[in-house]
Amino acid sequence: MAYILENAKEAERLELQKKIQAYSIEEELKEVDLNNKNILDAGCGGGDVSHYLIANSINSKISGCDFSDIRVAHAKKKNPSGNFFKSSLEKIEAKDNSFDLIVCRYVFEYLPDPTKVLKEFKRVCKPGGEIIVIDIDGVFKNFHTSNLEFNKDLSYLVTQLKVDLEAGRKISSFFHLAGISQFDCSMSSFHFKGEELELEKENSEMRLNAIEPELLKAFGEKKSKEFSRNYLLLLEHKASVMFFNKFIVRGRV
Ligand SMILES: C[S@@+](CC[C@H](N)C(=O)[O-])C[C@H]1O[C@@H](n2cnc3c(N)ncnc32)[C@H](O)[C@@H]1O
């Protein structure tokens, strides 16, 4: 899904997403000891996770990598004290045993071979170090409305997207397959209501804009516009339900 990842608007969307409790980095990482560590933000995107790591750690060195030049440039600009480099996660440009902690957030949904990436994390992580993978599960899938025609279209769209919308529930299995036997999985559920729903509506609008090429391919021009309009209208309908789950897996190497 190169288009979504490189879309300049996607950076704006991730900026908005930070305001929504369901995506709070602070909540995700509040129990993690970040001090005196060499930390890698794997698939750093625009550098939001790195920003949190820098602000909330003492005596740690924060590095970030991403295969997108644009994202690495954003991350550097946002975090002048961080060390950012271009690298795919399948072959990380770092020596064996380089990091005490690797954090990888909202990236697994895009990976063709997550087990391979976890094996690479294992290689660059020091013995005794920690790997934390965070991903959501159910975006687009966990939206149900009283408009049956719309529900059918949404189900069809889900089959056309190349992102794994159930990445979250699979993380533990990838740890196991990568030979990381010590890990723990936690899950939170989010049901969007009130102010959170308002913000998620804005987020959804940007998400729909970002996947416009996929919408066009699935529905054609006229119907794709109608679909997006209905999506946003139905989000606020009393009979609609929108929720998703978030998984955090913490493993020891
Ligand atoms: C949705 S963003 C998440 C960014 C950041 N982790 C955050 O939580 O804000 C996903 C990022 O993963 C990067 N990415 C996806 N697949 C990758 C791969 N195989 N190697 C390196 N980076 C990858 C994309 O370029 C994008 O910046």
Ligand as a Chemical Component Dictionary entry (heavy atoms), coordinates in Angstrom:
data_LIG
# 
_chem_comp.id                   LIG 
_chem_comp.type                 NON-POLYMER 
_chem_comp.pdbx_formal_charge   0 
_chem_comp.three_letter_code    LIG 
# 
loop_
_chem_comp_atom.comp_id 
_chem_comp_atom.atom_id 
_chem_comp_atom.alt_atom_id 
_chem_comp_atom.type_symbol 
_chem_comp_atom.charge 
_chem_comp_atom.model_Cartn_x 
_chem_comp_atom.model_Cartn_y 
_chem_comp_atom.model_Cartn_z 
_chem_comp_atom.pdbx_ordinal 
LIG C1  C1  C 0  0.964  3.959  10.034 1  
LIG S1  S1  S 1  2.627  4.389  10.016 2  
LIG C2  C2  C 0  3.070  4.287  11.732 3  
LIG C3  C3  C 0  4.204  5.205  12.087 4  
LIG C4  C4  C 0  4.620  5.218  13.560 5  
LIG N1  N1  N 0  5.087  3.939  13.994 6  
LIG C5  C5  C 0  3.501  5.712  14.443 7  
LIG O1  O1  O 0  2.986  4.920  15.251 8  
LIG O2  O2  O -1 3.130  6.901  14.339 9  
LIG C6  C6  C 0  3.443  2.967  9.327  10 
LIG C7  C7  C 0  4.893  3.226  8.943  11 
LIG O3  O3  O 0  5.543  1.983  8.674  12 
LIG C8  C8  C 0  6.453  2.166  7.612  13 
LIG N2  N2  N 0  6.693  0.842  7.017  14 
LIG C9  C9  C 0  5.772  -0.024 6.536  15 
LIG N3  N3  N 0  6.361  -1.152 6.109  16 
LIG C10 C10 C 0  7.690  -1.006 6.321  17 
LIG C11 C11 C 0  8.828  -1.843 6.077  18 
LIG N4  N4  N 0  8.694  -3.051 5.537  19 
LIG N5  N5  N 0  10.052 -1.375 6.420  20 
LIG C12 C12 C 0  10.178 -0.126 6.962  21 
LIG N6  N6  N 0  9.144  0.704  7.214  22 
LIG C13 C13 C 0  7.910  0.271  6.898  23 
LIG C14 C14 C 0  5.746  3.147  6.680  24 
LIG O4  O4  O 0  6.621  3.811  5.810  25 
LIG C15 C15 C 0  5.060  4.075  7.680  26 
LIG O5  O5  O 0  5.835  5.191  7.962  27 
# 
loop_
_chem_comp_bond.comp_id 
_chem_comp_bond.atom_id_1 
_chem_comp_bond.atom_id_2 
_chem_comp_bond.value_order 
_chem_comp_bond.pdbx_ordinal 
LIG C1  S1  SING 1  
LIG S1  C2  SING 2  
LIG S1  C6  SING 3  
LIG C2  C3  SING 4  
LIG C3  C4  SING 5  
LIG C4  N1  SING 6  
LIG C4  C5  SING 7  
LIG C5  O1  DOUB 8  
LIG C5  O2  SING 9  
LIG C6  C7  SING 10 
LIG C7  O3  SING 11 
LIG C7  C15 SING 12 
LIG O3  C8  SING 13 
LIG C8  N2  SING 14 
LIG C8  C14 SING 15 
LIG N2  C9  SING 16 
LIG N2  C13 SING 17 
LIG C9  N3  DOUB 18 
LIG N3  C10 SING 19 
LIG C10 C11 SING 20 
LIG C10 C13 DOUB 21 
LIG C11 N4  SING 22 
LIG C11 N5  DOUB 23 
LIG N5  C12 SING 24 
LIG C12 N6  DOUB 25 
LIG N6  C13 SING 26 
LIG C14 O4  SING 27 
LIG C14 C15 SING 28 
LIG C15 O5  SING 29 
# 
